[in-house]
């Protein structure tokens, strides 16, 4: 049951983030980064623990589904959906490596340590592809809010994990 809840949270956050950015552009990327992408980065790490054996196939399916749902709900969000899938694949790859390198450390250390690297990749790729230009100040700002949002969500998810 917890796996289904996490999957629904992950997909809902991706789709809401993509649709918000498609509709409102750069004016919402910091809010979306803090609330929704910080959540996704943290939920992804929780799913890493659950899906150890089939991690790559399952994460790839989630990432692609998020972009397909986005496009199905708003055909005008094609560029954002493409940016999302590229950014999430890159971030997931980096996140998985760092998360596993952090080994037996606490959940908070692994999640937030891996988020440092995956947040930067996600911000750089997503913003550049979605808006067609390299925006260093916005990339850095979104990177910072994703880290902060991911940290806040990791504290809440730690409580959720402890209750299981």
VMD Tcl script that builds the backbone (N, CA, C; Angstrom):
set m [mol new atoms 492]
animate dup $m
set s [atomselect $m all]
$s set {name element resname resid chain x y z} {
  {N N UNK 1 A 0.819 -1.204 0.000}
  {CA C UNK 1 A 0.000 0.000 0.000}
  {C C UNK 1 A 0.861 1.267 0.000}
  {N N UNK 2 A 1.943 1.269 0.818}
  {CA C UNK 2 A 2.768 2.473 0.856}
  {C C UNK 2 A 3.435 2.739 -0.488}
  {N N UNK 3 A 3.758 1.657 -1.226}
  {CA C UNK 3 A 4.356 1.808 -2.543}
  {C C UNK 3 A 3.386 2.511 -3.497}
  {N N UNK 4 A 2.136 2.141 -3.453}
  {CA C UNK 4 A 1.120 2.764 -4.318}
  {C C UNK 4 A 0.953 4.233 -3.960}
  {N N UNK 5 A 0.925 4.535 -2.685}
  {CA C UNK 5 A 0.811 5.933 -2.236}
  {C C UNK 5 A 1.994 6.743 -2.742}
  {N N UNK 6 A 3.196 6.203 -2.605}
  {CA C UNK 6 A 4.393 6.916 -3.065}
  {C C UNK 6 A 4.376 7.121 -4.576}
  {N N UNK 7 A 3.939 6.126 -5.320}
  {CA C UNK 7 A 3.857 6.252 -6.777}
  {C C UNK 7 A 2.866 7.346 -7.158}
  {N N UNK 8 A 1.704 7.350 -6.514}
  {CA C UNK 8 A 0.694 8.379 -6.813}
  {C C UNK 8 A 1.199 9.777 -6.445}
  {N N UNK 9 A 1.892 9.890 -5.333}
  {CA C UNK 9 A 2.469 11.183 -4.942}
  {C C UNK 9 A 3.488 11.632 -5.983}
  {N N UNK 10 A 4.372 10.727 -6.361}
  {CA C UNK 10 A 5.422 11.036 -7.318}
  {C C UNK 10 A 4.830 11.509 -8.654}
  {N N UNK 11 A 3.908 10.721 -9.196}
  {CA C UNK 11 A 3.303 11.083 -10.482}
  {C C UNK 11 A 2.497 12.373 -10.391}
  {N N UNK 12 A 1.727 12.527 -9.343}
  {CA C UNK 12 A 0.927 13.749 -9.175}
  {C C UNK 12 A 1.817 14.979 -9.118}
  {N N UNK 13 A 2.912 14.878 -8.388}
  {CA C UNK 13 A 3.820 16.026 -8.267}
  {C C UNK 13 A 4.459 16.369 -9.604}
  {N N UNK 14 A 4.899 15.357 -10.361}
  {CA C UNK 14 A 5.499 15.621 -11.678}
  {C C UNK 14 A 4.485 16.317 -12.590}
  {N N UNK 15 A 3.307 15.745 -12.658}
  {CA C UNK 15 A 2.294 16.283 -13.569}
  {C C UNK 15 A 1.880 17.693 -13.160}
  {N N UNK 16 A 1.627 17.910 -11.880}
  {CA C UNK 16 A 1.254 19.259 -11.422}
  {C C UNK 16 A 2.366 20.264 -11.698}
  {N N UNK 17 A 3.613 19.853 -11.451}
  {CA C UNK 17 A 4.749 20.744 -11.707}
  {C C UNK 17 A 4.832 21.093 -13.187}
  {N N UNK 18 A 4.753 20.084 -14.034}
  {CA C UNK 18 A 4.846 20.322 -15.478}
  {C C UNK 18 A 3.722 21.215 -15.985}
  {N N UNK 19 A 2.505 20.937 -15.552}
  {CA C UNK 19 A 1.370 21.740 -16.010}
  {C C UNK 19 A 1.459 23.183 -15.516}
  {N N UNK 20 A 1.913 23.370 -14.288}
  {CA C UNK 20 A 2.058 24.732 -13.756}
  {C C UNK 20 A 3.101 25.511 -14.544}
  {N N UNK 21 A 4.243 24.867 -14.824}
  {CA C UNK 21 A 5.299 25.548 -15.582}
  {C C UNK 21 A 4.835 25.813 -17.017}
  {N N UNK 22 A 4.123 24.875 -17.611}
  {CA C UNK 22 A 3.617 25.088 -18.975}
  {C C UNK 22 A 2.658 26.269 -19.032}
  {N N UNK 23 A 1.853 26.436 -17.994}
  {CA C UNK 23 A 0.857 27.517 -17.982}
  {C C UNK 23 A 1.450 28.865 -17.574}
  {N N UNK 24 A 2.305 28.871 -16.546}
  {CA C UNK 24 A 2.761 30.136 -15.967}
  {C C UNK 24 A 4.231 30.466 -16.233}
  {N N UNK 25 A 4.973 29.566 -16.836}
  {CA C UNK 25 A 6.358 29.836 -17.199}
  {C C UNK 25 A 7.306 29.980 -16.024}
  {N N UNK 26 A 8.303 30.812 -16.227}
  {CA C UNK 26 A 9.364 30.956 -15.220}
  {C C UNK 26 A 8.871 31.562 -13.913}
  {N N UNK 27 A 7.714 32.196 -13.922}
  {CA C UNK 27 A 7.226 32.840 -12.695}
  {C C UNK 27 A 6.893 31.838 -11.584}
  {N N UNK 28 A 6.737 30.551 -11.926}
  {CA C UNK 28 A 6.386 29.561 -10.896}
  {C C UNK 28 A 7.479 28.533 -10.625}
  {N N UNK 29 A 8.592 28.607 -11.328}
  {CA C UNK 29 A 9.578 27.533 -11.196}
  {C C UNK 29 A 10.180 27.427 -9.796}
  {N N UNK 30 A 10.268 28.507 -9.078}
  {CA C UNK 30 A 10.827 28.420 -7.727}
  {C C UNK 30 A 9.837 27.785 -6.759}
  {N N UNK 31 A 8.588 28.165 -6.858}
  {CA C UNK 31 A 7.558 27.558 -6.001}
  {C C UNK 31 A 7.414 26.081 -6.332}
  {N N UNK 32 A 7.331 25.778 -7.611}
  {CA C UNK 32 A 7.212 24.393 -8.064}
  {C C UNK 32 A 8.438 23.591 -7.619}
  {N N UNK 33 A 9.609 24.182 -7.745}
  {CA C UNK 33 A 10.838 23.497 -7.333}
  {C C UNK 33 A 10.850 23.171 -5.854}
  {N N UNK 34 A 10.429 24.110 -5.040}
  {CA C UNK 34 A 10.415 23.902 -3.592}
  {C C UNK 34 A 9.388 22.848 -3.194}
  {N N UNK 35 A 8.159 23.037 -3.625}
  {CA C UNK 35 A 7.062 22.193 -3.151}
  {C C UNK 35 A 7.019 20.848 -3.874}
  {N N UNK 36 A 6.981 20.862 -5.186}
  {CA C UNK 36 A 6.704 19.638 -5.935}
  {C C UNK 36 A 7.953 18.852 -6.328}
  {N N UNK 37 A 8.990 19.528 -6.790}
  {CA C UNK 37 A 10.176 18.790 -7.210}
  {C C UNK 37 A 10.999 18.372 -5.994}
  {N N UNK 38 A 11.037 19.198 -4.966}
  {CA C UNK 38 A 11.666 18.765 -3.712}
  {C C UNK 38 A 11.002 17.500 -3.190}
  {N N UNK 39 A 9.683 17.436 -3.319}
  {CA C UNK 39 A 8.939 16.236 -2.924}
  {C C UNK 39 A 9.323 15.050 -3.796}
  {N N UNK 40 A 9.346 15.244 -5.109}
  {CA C UNK 40 A 9.679 14.140 -6.008}
  {C C UNK 40 A 11.088 13.599 -5.778}
  {N N UNK 41 A 12.043 14.489 -5.589}
  {CA C UNK 41 A 13.411 14.026 -5.362}
  {C C UNK 41 A 13.495 13.161 -4.108}
  {N N UNK 42 A 12.741 13.522 -3.103}
  {CA C UNK 42 A 12.763 12.790 -1.838}
  {C C UNK 42 A 11.983 11.480 -1.942}
  {N N UNK 43 A 10.833 11.508 -2.578}
  {CA C UNK 43 A 10.047 10.280 -2.768}
  {C C UNK 43 A 10.835 9.292 -3.620}
  {N N UNK 44 A 11.543 9.789 -4.614}
  {CA C UNK 44 A 12.354 8.900 -5.462}
  {C C UNK 44 A 13.341 8.104 -4.617}
  {N N UNK 45 A 13.964 8.744 -3.648}
  {CA C UNK 45 A 14.912 8.020 -2.807}
  {C C UNK 45 A 14.225 6.984 -1.926}
  {N N UNK 46 A 13.047 7.296 -1.473}
  {CA C UNK 46 A 12.281 6.322 -0.702}
  {C C UNK 46 A 11.948 5.119 -1.591}
  {N N UNK 47 A 11.564 5.379 -2.827}
  {CA C UNK 47 A 11.272 4.293 -3.758}
  {C C UNK 47 A 12.530 3.483 -4.082}
  {N N UNK 48 A 13.703 4.123 -4.055}
  {CA C UNK 48 A 14.955 3.388 -4.263}
  {C C UNK 48 A 15.062 2.237 -3.276}
  {N N UNK 49 A 14.709 2.504 -2.050}
  {CA C UNK 49 A 14.804 1.470 -1.020}
  {C C UNK 49 A 13.821 0.329 -1.280}
  {N N UNK 50 A 12.640 0.664 -1.747}
  {CA C UNK 50 A 11.602 -0.341 -1.982}
  {C C UNK 50 A 11.901 -1.153 -3.244}
  {N N UNK 51 A 12.411 -0.486 -4.285}
  {CA C UNK 51 A 12.594 -1.114 -5.596}
  {C C UNK 51 A 14.030 -1.510 -5.883}
  {N N UNK 52 A 14.785 -1.814 -4.916}
  {CA C UNK 52 A 16.209 -2.094 -5.106}
  {C C UNK 52 A 16.494 -2.935 -6.357}
  {N N UNK 53 A 15.755 -4.028 -6.546}
  {CA C UNK 53 A 16.041 -4.943 -7.645}
  {C C UNK 53 A 15.597 -4.400 -9.008}
  {N N UNK 54 A 14.460 -3.746 -9.063}
  {CA C UNK 54 A 13.911 -3.265 -10.338}
  {C C UNK 54 A 13.899 -1.740 -10.415}
  {N N UNK 55 A 14.834 -1.130 -9.750}
  {CA C UNK 55 A 14.859 0.324 -9.628}
  {C C UNK 55 A 14.814 1.030 -10.980}
  {N N UNK 56 A 15.713 0.694 -11.891}
  {CA C UNK 56 A 15.813 1.435 -13.146}
  {C C UNK 56 A 14.562 1.302 -14.007}
  {N N UNK 57 A 14.047 0.096 -14.116}
  {CA C UNK 57 A 12.838 -0.102 -14.938}
  {C C UNK 57 A 11.650 0.636 -14.332}
  {N N UNK 58 A 11.492 0.547 -13.035}
  {CA C UNK 58 A 10.362 1.205 -12.374}
  {C C UNK 58 A 10.471 2.722 -12.433}
  {N N UNK 59 A 11.660 3.258 -12.187}
  {CA C UNK 59 A 11.832 4.713 -12.228}
  {C C UNK 59 A 11.651 5.236 -13.652}
  {N N UNK 60 A 12.175 4.494 -14.626}
  {CA C UNK 60 A 11.998 4.914 -16.022}
  {C C UNK 60 A 10.517 4.968 -16.373}
  {N N UNK 61 A 9.773 3.959 -15.934}
  {CA C UNK 61 A 8.336 3.938 -16.206}
  {C C UNK 61 A 7.638 5.131 -15.564}
  {N N UNK 62 A 7.986 5.456 -14.334}
  {CA C UNK 62 A 7.369 6.611 -13.658}
  {C C UNK 62 A 7.697 7.920 -14.369}
  {N N UNK 63 A 8.950 8.082 -14.720}
  {CA C UNK 63 A 9.374 9.325 -15.372}
  {C C UNK 63 A 8.651 9.502 -16.713}
  {N N UNK 64 A 8.620 8.459 -17.513}
  {CA C UNK 64 A 7.952 8.529 -18.813}
  {C C UNK 64 A 6.447 8.745 -18.633}
  {N N UNK 65 A 5.847 8.024 -17.679}
  {CA C UNK 65 A 4.402 8.195 -17.433}
  {C C UNK 65 A 4.069 9.626 -17.039}
  {N N UNK 66 A 4.899 10.234 -16.209}
  {CA C UNK 66 A 4.654 11.622 -15.808}
  {C C UNK 66 A 4.616 12.561 -16.994}
  {N N UNK 67 A 5.531 12.367 -17.933}
  {CA C UNK 67 A 5.559 13.228 -19.121}
  {C C UNK 67 A 4.406 12.914 -20.069}
  {N N UNK 68 A 4.071 11.651 -20.206}
  {CA C UNK 68 A 2.942 11.279 -21.067}
  {C C UNK 68 A 1.634 11.844 -20.517}
  {N N UNK 69 A 1.429 11.720 -19.222}
  {CA C UNK 69 A 0.213 12.268 -18.603}
  {C C UNK 69 A 0.162 13.778 -18.791}
  {N N UNK 70 A 1.297 14.437 -18.592}
  {CA C UNK 70 A 1.363 15.888 -18.792}
  {C C UNK 70 A 0.923 16.245 -20.206}
  {N N UNK 71 A 1.507 15.575 -21.184}
  {CA C UNK 71 A 1.189 15.862 -22.590}
  {C C UNK 71 A -0.265 15.534 -22.914}
  {N N UNK 72 A -0.775 14.441 -22.347}
  {CA C UNK 72 A -2.171 14.054 -22.597}
  {C C UNK 72 A -3.141 15.090 -22.037}
  {N N UNK 73 A -2.796 15.685 -20.909}
  {CA C UNK 73 A -3.665 16.690 -20.300}
  {C C UNK 73 A -3.544 18.060 -20.950}
  {N N UNK 74 A -2.374 18.336 -21.548}
  {CA C UNK 74 A -2.158 19.638 -22.187}
  {C C UNK 74 A -1.174 19.474 -23.329}
  {N N UNK 75 A -1.677 19.380 -24.523}
  {CA C UNK 75 A -0.817 19.189 -25.701}
  {C C UNK 75 A 0.166 20.351 -25.882}
  {N N UNK 76 A -0.166 21.506 -25.340}
  {CA C UNK 76 A 0.738 22.647 -25.416}
  {C C UNK 76 A 1.920 22.546 -24.461}
  {N N UNK 77 A 1.929 21.521 -23.638}
  {CA C UNK 77 A 3.005 21.339 -22.654}
  {C C UNK 77 A 4.094 20.397 -23.166}
  {N N UNK 78 A 4.147 20.189 -24.470}
  {CA C UNK 78 A 5.110 19.247 -25.041}
  {C C UNK 78 A 6.557 19.558 -24.711}
  {N N UNK 79 A 6.938 20.812 -24.814}
  {CA C UNK 79 A 8.331 21.188 -24.524}
  {C C UNK 79 A 8.650 20.977 -23.046}
  {N N UNK 80 A 7.715 21.283 -22.184}
  {CA C UNK 80 A 7.911 21.081 -20.743}
  {C C UNK 80 A 7.965 19.585 -20.430}
  {N N UNK 81 A 7.110 18.791 -21.066}
  {CA C UNK 81 A 7.130 17.343 -20.854}
  {C C UNK 81 A 8.458 16.748 -21.302}
  {N N UNK 82 A 8.979 17.217 -22.433}
  {CA C UNK 82 A 10.286 16.758 -22.909}
  {C C UNK 82 A 11.387 17.168 -21.925}
  {N N UNK 83 A 11.356 18.415 -21.499}
  {CA C UNK 83 A 12.352 18.889 -20.531}
  {C C UNK 83 A 12.284 18.072 -19.248}
  {N N UNK 84 A 11.080 17.760 -18.823}
  {CA C UNK 84 A 10.878 16.991 -17.602}
  {C C UNK 84 A 11.481 15.594 -17.714}
  {N N UNK 85 A 11.195 14.908 -18.798}
  {CA C UNK 85 A 11.704 13.541 -18.935}
  {C C UNK 85 A 13.234 13.539 -19.019}
  {N N UNK 86 A 13.806 14.475 -19.746}
  {CA C UNK 86 A 15.268 14.547 -19.851}
  {C C UNK 86 A 15.908 14.900 -18.502}
  {N N UNK 87 A 15.330 15.873 -17.821}
  {CA C UNK 87 A 15.880 16.299 -16.533}
  {C C UNK 87 A 15.742 15.205 -15.479}
  {N N UNK 88 A 14.583 14.565 -15.429}
  {CA C UNK 88 A 14.374 13.519 -14.422}
  {C C UNK 88 A 15.236 12.290 -14.687}
  {N N UNK 89 A 15.441 11.922 -15.950}
  {CA C UNK 89 A 16.321 10.793 -16.231}
  {C C UNK 89 A 17.751 11.102 -15.792}
  {N N UNK 90 A 18.230 12.274 -16.125}
  {CA C UNK 90 A 19.587 12.658 -15.727}
  {C C UNK 90 A 19.717 12.729 -14.209}
  {N N UNK 91 A 18.752 13.372 -13.584}
  {CA C UNK 91 A 18.784 13.502 -12.124}
  {C C UNK 91 A 18.670 12.136 -11.445}
  {N N UNK 92 A 17.823 11.260 -11.980}
  {CA C UNK 92 A 17.658 9.929 -11.385}
  {C C UNK 92 A 18.945 9.125 -11.470}
  {N N UNK 93 A 19.628 9.230 -12.589}
  {CA C UNK 93 A 20.898 8.515 -12.755}
  {C C UNK 93 A 21.918 8.983 -11.718}
  {N N UNK 94 A 22.079 10.289 -11.618}
  {CA C UNK 94 A 23.031 10.860 -10.658}
  {C C UNK 94 A 22.601 10.550 -9.235}
  {N N UNK 95 A 21.325 10.718 -8.953}
  {CA C UNK 95 A 20.799 10.484 -7.614}
  {C C UNK 95 A 21.051 9.048 -7.164}
  {N N UNK 96 A 20.799 8.098 -8.042}
  {CA C UNK 96 A 20.979 6.691 -7.694}
  {C C UNK 96 A 22.430 6.391 -7.339}
  {N N UNK 97 A 23.343 6.899 -8.123}
  {CA C UNK 97 A 24.766 6.663 -7.854}
  {C C UNK 97 A 25.153 7.241 -6.497}
  {N N UNK 98 A 24.813 8.500 -6.254}
  {CA C UNK 98 A 25.202 9.146 -4.999}
  {C C UNK 98 A 24.484 8.494 -3.817}
  {N N UNK 99 A 23.199 8.201 -3.967}
  {CA C UNK 99 A 22.425 7.581 -2.893}
  {C C UNK 99 A 23.079 6.267 -2.456}
  {N N UNK 100 A 23.484 5.461 -3.435}
  {CA C UNK 100 A 24.101 4.174 -3.108}
  {C C UNK 100 A 25.528 4.334 -2.598}
  {N N UNK 101 A 26.239 5.339 -3.058}
  {CA C UNK 101 A 27.582 5.596 -2.523}
  {C C UNK 101 A 27.531 5.996 -1.046}
  {N N UNK 102 A 26.430 6.603 -0.640}
  {CA C UNK 102 A 26.280 6.998 0.762}
  {C C UNK 102 A 25.916 5.811 1.647}
  {N N UNK 103 A 25.697 4.664 1.024}
  {CA C UNK 103 A 25.582 3.378 1.697}
  {C C UNK 103 A 24.685 3.296 2.912}
  {N N UNK 104 A 25.278 2.977 4.022}
  {CA C UNK 104 A 24.535 2.679 5.255}
  {C C UNK 104 A 24.281 3.914 6.116}
  {N N UNK 105 A 24.555 5.063 5.600}
  {CA C UNK 105 A 24.291 6.277 6.387}
  {C C UNK 105 A 22.792 6.443 6.605}
  {N N UNK 106 A 22.419 7.368 7.417}
  {CA C UNK 106 A 21.001 7.568 7.734}
  {C C UNK 106 A 20.212 7.979 6.490}
  {N N UNK 107 A 18.905 7.753 6.555}
  {CA C UNK 107 A 18.011 8.131 5.469}
  {C C UNK 107 A 18.170 9.609 5.126}
  {N N UNK 108 A 18.225 10.469 6.132}
  {CA C UNK 108 A 18.336 11.913 5.877}
  {C C UNK 108 A 19.634 12.266 5.167}
  {N N UNK 109 A 20.723 11.636 5.540}
  {CA C UNK 109 A 22.015 11.905 4.884}
  {C C UNK 109 A 21.983 11.428 3.441}
  {N N UNK 110 A 21.480 10.228 3.206}
  {CA C UNK 110 A 21.438 9.689 1.836}
  {C C UNK 110 A 20.527 10.517 0.941}
  {N N UNK 111 A 19.344 10.847 1.439}
  {CA C UNK 111 A 18.392 11.614 0.632}
  {C C UNK 111 A 18.939 12.995 0.306}
  {N N UNK 112 A 19.340 13.712 1.328}
  {CA C UNK 112 A 19.773 15.095 1.104}
  {C C UNK 112 A 21.135 15.180 0.426}
  {N N UNK 113 A 21.997 14.216 0.692}
  {CA C UNK 113 A 23.282 14.177 -0.013}
  {C C UNK 113 A 23.099 13.929 -1.497}
  {N N UNK 114 A 22.230 12.991 -1.844}
  {CA C UNK 114 A 22.002 12.709 -3.263}
  {C C UNK 114 A 21.228 13.844 -3.934}
  {N N UNK 115 A 20.373 14.517 -3.171}
  {CA C UNK 115 A 19.605 15.638 -3.733}
  {C C UNK 115 A 20.494 16.804 -4.162}
  {N N UNK 116 A 21.637 16.969 -3.515}
  {CA C UNK 116 A 22.542 18.060 -3.904}
  {C C UNK 116 A 22.905 17.924 -5.374}
  {N N UNK 117 A 23.278 16.729 -5.767}
  {CA C UNK 117 A 23.746 16.520 -7.130}
  {C C UNK 117 A 22.586 16.400 -8.125}
  {N N UNK 118 A 21.535 15.681 -7.726}
  {CA C UNK 118 A 20.417 15.497 -8.652}
  {C C UNK 118 A 19.629 16.792 -8.848}
  {N N UNK 119 A 19.538 17.619 -7.818}
  {CA C UNK 119 A 18.841 18.908 -7.947}
  {C C UNK 119 A 19.534 19.819 -8.949}
  {N N UNK 120 A 20.850 19.813 -8.915}
  {CA C UNK 120 A 21.579 20.664 -9.848}
  {C C UNK 120 A 21.379 20.190 -11.285}
  {N N UNK 121 A 21.488 18.879 -11.494}
  {CA C UNK 121 A 21.275 18.332 -12.843}
  {C C UNK 121 A 19.860 18.623 -13.317}
  {N N UNK 122 A 18.886 18.375 -12.457}
  {CA C UNK 122 A 17.493 18.596 -12.819}
  {C C UNK 122 A 17.243 20.060 -13.185}
  {N N UNK 123 A 17.711 20.970 -12.365}
  {CA C UNK 123 A 17.496 22.402 -12.606}
  {C C UNK 123 A 18.149 22.850 -13.911}
  {N N UNK 124 A 19.388 22.444 -14.119}
  {CA C UNK 124 A 20.131 22.864 -15.314}
  {C C UNK 124 A 19.458 22.382 -16.587}
  {N N UNK 125 A 19.124 21.113 -16.611}
  {CA C UNK 125 A 18.559 20.526 -17.826}
  {C C UNK 125 A 17.127 20.997 -18.043}
  {N N UNK 126 A 16.306 20.935 -16.996}
  {CA C UNK 126 A 14.899 21.284 -17.166}
  {C C UNK 126 A 14.726 22.717 -17.667}
  {N N UNK 127 A 15.327 23.660 -16.978}
  {CA C UNK 127 A 15.122 25.067 -17.345}
  {C C UNK 127 A 15.658 25.379 -18.741}
  {N N UNK 128 A 16.810 24.812 -19.070}
  {CA C UNK 128 A 17.405 25.077 -20.377}
  {C C UNK 128 A 16.555 24.503 -21.507}
  {N N UNK 129 A 16.073 23.282 -21.346}
  {CA C UNK 129 A 15.262 22.658 -22.400}
  {C C UNK 129 A 13.857 23.269 -22.437}
  {N N UNK 130 A 13.244 23.457 -21.277}
  {CA C UNK 130 A 11.864 23.961 -21.238}
  {C C UNK 130 A 11.740 25.363 -21.832}
  {N N UNK 131 A 12.742 26.208 -21.579}
  {CA C UNK 131 A 12.638 27.604 -22.012}
  {C C UNK 131 A 13.603 27.974 -23.136}
  {N N UNK 132 A 14.400 27.012 -23.572}
  {CA C UNK 132 A 15.244 27.219 -24.743}
  {C C UNK 132 A 16.413 28.148 -24.552}
  {N N UNK 133 A 16.779 28.423 -23.311}
  {CA C UNK 133 A 17.974 29.237 -23.087}
  {C C UNK 133 A 18.581 28.904 -21.729}
  {N N UNK 134 A 19.864 29.163 -21.622}
  {CA C UNK 134 A 20.605 28.908 -20.391}
  {C C UNK 134 A 20.441 30.121 -19.479}
  {N N UNK 135 A 19.893 29.903 -18.285}
  {CA C UNK 135 A 19.597 30.993 -17.341}
  {C C UNK 135 A 20.275 30.697 -15.998}
  {N N UNK 136 A 21.564 31.041 -15.875}
  {CA C UNK 136 A 22.319 30.643 -14.685}
  {C C UNK 136 A 21.711 31.105 -13.354}
  {N N UNK 137 A 21.215 32.313 -13.291}
  {CA C UNK 137 A 20.659 32.811 -12.027}
  {C C UNK 137 A 19.419 32.013 -11.628}
  {N N UNK 138 A 18.557 31.732 -12.587}
  {CA C UNK 138 A 17.354 30.962 -12.294}
  {C C UNK 138 A 17.699 29.508 -11.977}
  {N N UNK 139 A 18.676 28.952 -12.666}
  {CA C UNK 139 A 19.125 27.584 -12.378}
  {C C UNK 139 A 19.627 27.499 -10.943}
  {N N UNK 140 A 20.461 28.434 -10.536}
  {CA C UNK 140 A 20.990 28.416 -9.169}
  {C C UNK 140 A 19.870 28.594 -8.147}
  {N N UNK 141 A 18.953 29.509 -8.413}
  {CA C UNK 141 A 17.845 29.739 -7.477}
  {C C UNK 141 A 16.963 28.499 -7.370}
  {N N UNK 142 A 16.652 27.880 -8.500}
  {CA C UNK 142 A 15.822 26.679 -8.448}
  {C C UNK 142 A 16.564 25.535 -7.760}
  {N N UNK 143 A 17.831 25.399 -8.023}
  {CA C UNK 143 A 18.655 24.401 -7.340}
  {C C UNK 143 A 18.554 24.590 -5.822}
  {N N UNK 144 A 18.688 25.818 -5.353}
  {CA C UNK 144 A 18.633 26.099 -3.912}
  {C C UNK 144 A 17.265 25.770 -3.315}
  {N N UNK 145 A 16.193 26.131 -3.998}
  {CA C UNK 145 A 14.865 25.852 -3.429}
  {C C UNK 145 A 14.539 24.362 -3.475}
  {N N UNK 146 A 15.049 23.645 -4.470}
  {CA C UNK 146 A 14.848 22.190 -4.508}
  {C C UNK 146 A 15.559 21.527 -3.341}
  {N N UNK 147 A 16.755 22.003 -3.037}
  {CA C UNK 147 A 17.476 21.449 -1.880}
  {C C UNK 147 A 16.704 21.696 -0.594}
  {N N UNK 148 A 16.251 22.914 -0.429}
  {CA C UNK 148 A 15.503 23.261 0.780}
  {C C UNK 148 A 14.183 22.496 0.848}
  {N N UNK 149 A 13.465 22.454 -0.250}
  {CA C UNK 149 A 12.208 21.705 -0.285}
  {C C UNK 149 A 12.431 20.219 -0.051}
  {N N UNK 150 A 13.453 19.678 -0.678}
  {CA C UNK 150 A 13.777 18.265 -0.475}
  {C C UNK 150 A 14.107 17.967 0.979}
  {N N UNK 151 A 14.827 18.882 1.618}
  {CA C UNK 151 A 15.146 18.700 3.037}
  {C C UNK 151 A 13.879 18.691 3.891}
  {N N UNK 152 A 12.997 19.638 3.627}
  {CA C UNK 152 A 11.743 19.691 4.391}
  {C C UNK 152 A 10.922 18.417 4.182}
  {N N UNK 153 A 10.809 17.976 2.933}
  {CA C UNK 153 A 10.066 16.747 2.657}
  {C C UNK 153 A 10.746 15.533 3.272}
  {N N UNK 154 A 12.077 15.522 3.318}
  {CA C UNK 154 A 12.772 14.369 3.905}
  {C C UNK 154 A 12.447 14.236 5.392}
  {N N UNK 155 A 12.263 15.361 6.064}
  {CA C UNK 155 A 11.886 15.303 7.481}
  {C C UNK 155 A 10.499 14.688 7.649}
  {N N UNK 156 A 9.563 15.062 6.767}
  {CA C UNK 156 A 8.217 14.495 6.825}
  {C C UNK 156 A 8.204 13.018 6.417}
  {N N UNK 157 A 8.933 12.687 5.370}
  {CA C UNK 157 A 8.960 11.295 4.926}
  {C C UNK 157 A 9.666 10.392 5.931}
  {N N UNK 158 A 10.615 10.929 6.639}
  {CA C UNK 158 A 11.278 10.138 7.685}
  {C C UNK 158 A 10.241 9.696 8.722}
  {N N UNK 159 A 9.346 10.579 9.073}
  {CA C UNK 159 A 8.268 10.232 10.014}
  {C C UNK 159 A 7.371 9.147 9.416}
  {N N UNK 160 A 7.050 9.275 8.137}
  {CA C UNK 160 A 6.218 8.288 7.442}
  {C C UNK 160 A 6.905 6.930 7.437}
  {N N UNK 161 A 8.212 6.910 7.177}
  {CA C UNK 161 A 8.980 5.668 7.161}
  {C C UNK 161 A 8.996 5.017 8.533}
  {N N UNK 162 A 9.137 5.837 9.570}
  {CA C UNK 162 A 9.210 5.312 10.936}
  {C C UNK 162 A 7.908 4.678 11.381}
  {N N UNK 163 A 6.786 5.120 10.826}
  {CA C UNK 163 A 5.477 4.585 11.217}
  {C C UNK 163 A 5.175 3.271 10.514}
  {N N UNK 164 A 5.973 2.901 9.542}
  {CA C UNK 164 A 5.718 1.662 8.781}
  {C C UNK 164 A 6.256 0.450 9.504}
}
mol reanalyze $m
mol bondsrecalc $m
mol representation Tube
mol addrep $m
